[in-house]
Amino acid sequence: MKIRIFLRSIRHAVSGIVFALVRERNFQIECGVAIGVILFACFFPLLPSEWAILLLVIGWVLTLELLNTIVERILDMVKPNVHPYVRVVKDMAAGAVLIASFLAVLIAIFIFLPHFIG
């Protein structure tokens, strides 16, 4: 019985991810970049810790993008007309994704650059 509830929860979660993948352009782009980075990383002898960091950062950016989308959707339902505070909250959520993406690029540089130099 409990396993069915758990599997149903997994199914709902996957459904939400698929929804975002089909309808959210930024999520599509970020998933494409994530796949590209993973494929690119396969050509280098990365340490397990480097793989862990890459996957953690990728998950971090994708999770923040989903949370940004959630915030935007909720605010669109609560306040359909653009209110100045709604715009600020949406911009802040997008800013969180931007910061995470920028840090992900820096981390990727720190991981991959030694393989090009050495």
ABEGO torsion letter per residue (X at the ends): XAAAAAAAAAAAAAAAAAAAAAABAAAAAAAAAAAAAAAAAAABBBBAAAAAAAAAAAAAAAAAAAAAAAAAAAAAAABABBBAAAAAAAAAAAAAAAAAAAAAAAAAAAAAAAAAAX
